[in-house]
Amino acid sequence: MRLQIAGGWRLLAQRAALIESSASLVVADAHFGKAAAFRARGVPVPRGTTGDNLARLAELIERVQARRLVLLGDLFHARESHARPTLDAMRAWRQRHAALEIVLVEGNHDRHAGAPPIELGIRVEAEPWRSDSFAFCHHPQRIAGETVVAGHLHPCVRLNGRADQSVRLPCFWLRDGLVVLPAFGEFTGGTTIAREDGDRVVAIADDRLFEIPNCAA
């Protein structure tokens, strides 16, 4: 799904966006190592989420032929996420994408988790980081005269069906001057958005994108 905003954007059903003019893949809230952090705190959760998310990201980079990866904050979930298995998986992934430029716009979890290891070759920038005519942020915010692209909220939309049935789907949430991306990480949860008139909501289901009219949410 292409958006008519500066730079030529394409929304992707893999919970990411592509700036076609610069071949920049934009991803929010990967939360790598979240399961490892939970296990370190005594919470029994499945293993393998980091590997699965890295595999999804690798496939997406290859598919769109990205030259740059922009991460909108919360790359790692917590300081415990720097566990050796998590970092080993990320180092191996980085070696396979050595030519890729990676920029991390620092989020709240990044400040607690600490800087990414230097060998991952990730440049860390404070929000707002301006590039491609956009202001990239972790936290959604309004900046006069600019289009902000952000994450943080893990937005979801609730769709109501028959007999009091409902479903929540991850979504892109677009307002005038603001684009909020869904969380890329699978083990992240989500927040149901408070939609207002004029908002555009593009939901993700079964690897497809669906623009949701206001009356449906």
Legacy VTK file of the C-alpha trace (Angstrom):
# vtk DataFile Version 3.0
C-alpha trace
ASCII
DATASET POLYDATA
POINTS 217 float
0.000 0.000 0.000
1.545 3.293 -1.100
0.922 6.528 0.779
0.771 9.969 -0.777
3.241 11.622 1.571
6.654 13.057 0.826
9.324 10.603 -0.191
7.146 7.852 -1.670
6.135 5.533 1.166
4.950 1.953 1.019
3.349 0.229 3.987
4.267 -3.428 4.312
2.192 -6.210 5.828
5.324 -7.375 7.649
4.808 -4.476 10.129
7.269 -2.147 8.473
7.385 0.692 5.962
9.622 1.407 2.981
10.795 4.816 1.801
11.194 3.956 -1.832
13.265 7.001 -2.804
16.135 6.012 -0.482
15.479 2.257 -0.111
15.096 2.801 3.653
13.247 0.135 5.604
11.591 1.577 8.733
10.791 -0.653 11.714
9.548 0.158 15.215
9.786 -1.655 18.536
11.597 -4.892 17.784
12.242 -5.527 21.515
14.956 -8.079 20.812
15.758 -10.209 23.846
12.431 -9.591 25.572
11.899 -13.294 26.233
15.460 -13.579 27.588
14.782 -10.659 29.930
11.604 -12.314 31.177
13.391 -15.610 31.781
16.163 -13.788 33.672
13.440 -12.468 35.976
11.975 -15.918 36.550
9.068 -15.721 34.088
8.844 -18.939 32.001
8.361 -17.871 28.367
9.237 -19.679 25.124
12.682 -19.409 23.562
13.411 -18.512 19.963
11.565 -15.204 19.582
14.721 -13.226 18.772
15.768 -15.722 16.116
12.306 -15.674 14.566
12.210 -11.871 14.484
15.704 -11.650 12.988
14.718 -14.146 10.292
11.635 -12.087 9.440
13.733 -8.946 9.255
16.368 -10.599 7.070
13.720 -11.840 4.638
12.176 -8.380 4.458
15.515 -6.639 3.836
16.227 -8.996 0.968
12.740 -8.682 -0.480
12.746 -4.879 -0.677
16.512 -4.593 -1.335
16.910 -2.122 1.529
20.083 -0.060 1.717
19.275 1.443 5.105
17.398 0.228 8.175
15.814 2.848 10.436
14.814 1.514 13.857
12.290 3.678 15.687
13.414 2.813 19.183
13.273 -0.112 21.607
15.735 -2.308 19.777
16.499 -4.238 22.970
13.890 -4.763 25.654
16.040 -4.525 28.795
19.591 -4.823 30.091
19.040 -8.573 30.546
18.378 -8.746 26.796
22.139 -8.500 26.263
22.371 -12.189 27.099
25.015 -14.069 25.133
22.608 -16.155 22.970
20.717 -13.004 21.940
23.877 -11.081 21.084
25.389 -14.060 19.241
22.276 -14.279 17.056
22.364 -10.559 16.359
26.084 -10.586 15.513
25.556 -13.427 13.033
22.618 -11.571 11.502
24.668 -8.378 11.214
27.517 -10.182 9.459
25.073 -11.329 6.784
23.988 -7.702 6.279
27.341 -5.992 6.691
26.702 -3.407 3.950
23.410 -2.260 5.475
23.389 1.149 7.151
21.499 0.933 10.456
20.235 3.915 12.441
18.540 3.560 15.830
16.393 6.441 17.064
16.732 5.989 20.807
13.617 4.898 22.701
12.788 4.531 26.371
13.773 0.852 26.520
17.072 1.599 24.785
18.070 3.981 27.553
17.457 1.269 30.168
18.980 -1.548 28.115
22.156 0.345 27.262
23.841 1.061 23.945
23.984 -1.692 21.318
27.362 -3.467 21.173
29.730 -1.567 18.893
30.287 -4.588 16.642
26.640 -4.398 15.523
27.498 -1.194 13.673
24.353 0.672 14.715
24.397 4.473 14.803
22.286 5.831 17.663
20.462 9.141 17.229
18.242 11.139 19.589
14.705 11.981 18.555
13.780 13.726 16.375
16.238 12.477 13.768
15.601 14.184 10.441
16.119 12.448 7.114
14.202 11.969 3.846
11.994 14.988 4.692
10.735 13.278 7.871
11.302 13.620 11.596
11.895 10.118 12.930
10.979 9.659 16.595
10.295 6.901 19.049
7.509 8.722 20.879
4.569 9.974 18.788
4.496 13.763 18.846
3.619 16.763 16.753
6.375 18.959 15.297
5.152 22.046 13.485
5.656 21.887 9.743
7.036 18.338 9.745
5.800 14.794 9.257
6.723 12.668 12.261
7.209 8.908 11.933
7.151 7.113 15.280
6.539 3.879 17.182
6.291 3.251 20.953
2.519 2.710 21.156
2.355 -0.741 19.494
-0.976 0.402 17.975
-3.851 -2.040 17.474
-7.378 -1.526 16.237
-10.374 -3.359 17.670
-12.940 -4.625 15.169
-16.369 -5.545 16.482
-18.327 -8.366 14.917
-21.593 -10.161 15.590
-22.737 -11.444 18.971
-20.321 -9.260 20.925
-17.336 -10.786 19.180
-14.282 -8.643 18.558
-10.691 -8.957 17.415
-7.633 -6.747 17.848
-5.240 -6.333 14.952
-1.888 -4.521 14.767
-2.161 -1.419 12.619
-0.562 1.635 11.105
-2.143 4.776 12.555
-2.010 7.932 10.461
-2.955 11.450 11.461
-2.151 14.766 9.850
1.606 15.136 10.305
2.021 11.828 12.167
2.528 8.190 11.176
2.692 5.557 13.945
4.036 2.129 13.004
2.990 -1.169 14.597
5.508 -3.043 16.714
7.731 -5.274 14.598
8.456 -7.714 17.416
6.079 -10.629 17.801
6.338 -10.799 21.605
5.339 -7.210 22.350
1.604 -6.847 23.000
-0.362 -3.847 21.749
-2.434 -0.812 22.694
-5.902 -0.214 21.251
-5.896 3.212 19.621
-8.385 6.001 20.373
-9.338 6.845 16.837
-10.536 10.330 15.882
-12.273 11.694 12.795
-9.787 12.121 9.982
-7.460 9.345 11.139
-6.484 6.598 8.716
-6.048 3.112 10.121
-4.455 0.301 8.123
-4.735 -3.075 9.872
-2.646 -6.194 9.325
-4.147 -9.677 9.148
-2.933 -12.835 7.421
0.011 -10.954 5.882
-2.358 -8.518 4.183
-3.179 -4.849 4.691
-6.742 -3.609 5.176
-7.694 0.038 5.482
-10.387 0.207 8.147
-13.192 2.762 7.684
-14.037 4.798 10.756
-17.452 3.155 11.195
-15.851 -0.313 11.481
-13.595 0.373 14.451
LINES 1 218
217 0 1 2 3 4 5 6 7 8 9 10 11 12 13 14 15 16 17 18 19 20 21 22 23 24 25 26 27 28 29 30 31 32 33 34 35 36 37 38 39 40 41 42 43 44 45 46 47 48 49 50 51 52 53 54 55 56 57 58 59 60 61 62 63 64 65 66 67 68 69 70 71 72 73 74 75 76 77 78 79 80 81 82 83 84 85 86 87 88 89 90 91 92 93 94 95 96 97 98 99 100 101 102 103 104 105 106 107 108 109 110 111 112 113 114 115 116 117 118 119 120 121 122 123 124 125 126 127 128 129 130 131 132 133 134 135 136 137 138 139 140 141 142 143 144 145 146 147 148 149 150 151 152 153 154 155 156 157 158 159 160 161 162 163 164 165 166 167 168 169 170 171 172 173 174 175 176 177 178 179 180 181 182 183 184 185 186 187 188 189 190 191 192 193 194 195 196 197 198 199 200 201 202 203 204 205 206 207 208 209 210 211 212 213 214 215 216
